[in-house]
Amino acid sequence: MGLGIAIAGGIICATVLAVFSIVFSTSGQIYEINSSRTSAADLQSVVFQTDMAVSDLTAQSGSQFVNFTLTNTGNEKLWNYEKFDVIVNYTADVLGFPTQRIESITYTTNSDDISIEAVSSNSQTCISCTLSHTVAGTNKLLVVGISISDDTAVSSMTYSGQSLTLIRFDEVLSTDRRSELWYLVDPPSGTADVVVTLDQVERAIIGAISFTNVDQSNPINVDNGAIDSVGATHPSVSLTTTVDNTLIVDVVSTVQGSMTPSTSQTERWDLVRAQLAGSGSTNQTTTANTYTMSWTNEGGLDQWAMSAAAIRPADPACGPDGTIATNNWLLNSISNDYADPNLVNTNESALICTSLAYPVYANGDVKVTVSTDNGYTKSSSTTAT
């Protein structure tokens, strides 16, 4: 009888465990189903809230750059650019023959930053001073900073035989500390000499920086300078830029001591030559604002002159002067981008730039199709002008 009771008890326990197992298993499946339904509902909601328009499609005969405007007309933010599909179906000019092509364009980020290609510097006692420097890249700019003393000024400056233009000079007349900044737009690529002609034999410290991705028509946004004739402060000057993504360059002329720039700056040269110290630095900015370039003279307070200028970046608009690579597309700019910057919010429009593998054939047809990361698709067509 005891054995029977034990067997019966075991059967009951097994039955209870089986029931619990079924209940928990079913609960898990129900949870997974509900979770899937919630995810599907969320996705469906996002799709229903997504709407956009593709407009202002422009294509030029003989150009591989096609631009258009993407406007968010829905209630969902358009933000996941990396997962957007951009397809361009166009009549390509392949070796002079019209050829129909369909290209899938890859998203790329747009770098508005100015790039520094090379920095050179030296110190000399001279009247005709030379500095070997290398220039490369596109949308180029050469900036030369010079620190001099003893009632001396630069009479002229050339690079590879081409004349540079003076941006500004700042001078302490009592001690003849003088700083100067010069520039040359689109200097020839390669290695050549910067030739600085002074109005008399004197000590000079010269620094040269070659930049790329610089506005070629109006490279200098703003400039400013400052002096301290009594040595009461460390070198410092402020500039208020009026465009985004400028790069500020400065040059300091003082009497002695190694110089240390502020943490926002990158030192490019720091040289000392017999009662003359000269330094230069850069600061990449992001937004139009007021920026201060400052240095600490590790040798102690002394008289100084300082010149600074903000360099304007190249307009990243699509076209042969832009930086977009073949078979890439980028979001160039967003109009009225006030809420959630860098996202295409409702009623905001983005300029989209694409670079095709071939130029568009004369009066060729172009069709652009954009598909968002949630599968919403719109198209627009035009004929190349």
HELIX and SHEET records of a PDB file:
HELIX    1   1 GLY A    2  GLN A   49  1                                  48    
HELIX    2   2 TYR A   81  LYS A   83  5                                   3    
SHEET    1   A 8 MET A  52  ALA A  59  0                                        
SHEET    2   A 8 PHE A  65  ASN A  72 -1                                        
SHEET    3   A 8 SER A 349  SER A 355 -1                                        
SHEET    4   A 8 ASN A 328  ILE A 334 -1                                        
SHEET    5   A 8 PHE A  97  TYR A 107  1                                        
SHEET    6   A 8 ASP A  85  VAL A  94 -1                                        
SHEET    7   A 8 ASP A 365  SER A 371 -1                                        
SHEET    8   A 8 THR A 377  THR A 383 -1                                        
SHEET    1   B 5 SER A 115  VAL A 135  0                                        
SHEET    2   B 5 GLY A 190  THR A 212 -1                                        
SHEET    3   B 5 LEU A 141  ILE A 148 -1                                        
SHEET    4   B 5 ARG A 177  VAL A 185 -1                                        
SHEET    5   B 5 THR A 165  VAL A 172 -1                                        
SHEET    1   C 4 SER A 115  VAL A 135  0                                        
SHEET    2   C 4 GLY A 190  THR A 212 -1                                        
SHEET    3   C 4 VAL A 154  TYR A 159 -1                                        
SHEET    4   C 4 GLN A 162  SER A 163 -1                                        
SHEET    1   D 5 ILE A 220  ASP A 228  0                                        
SHEET    2   D 5 TRP A 304  ILE A 311 -1                                        
SHEET    3   D 5 LEU A 247  THR A 254 -1                                        
SHEET    4   D 5 ALA A 277  GLN A 284 -1                                        
SHEET    5   D 5 THR A 266  VAL A 272 -1                                        
SHEET    1   E 3 SER A 236  THR A 240  0                                        
SHEET    2   E 3 THR A 290  ASN A 297 -1                                        
SHEET    3   E 3 MET A 259  PRO A 261 -1                                        
END                                                                             
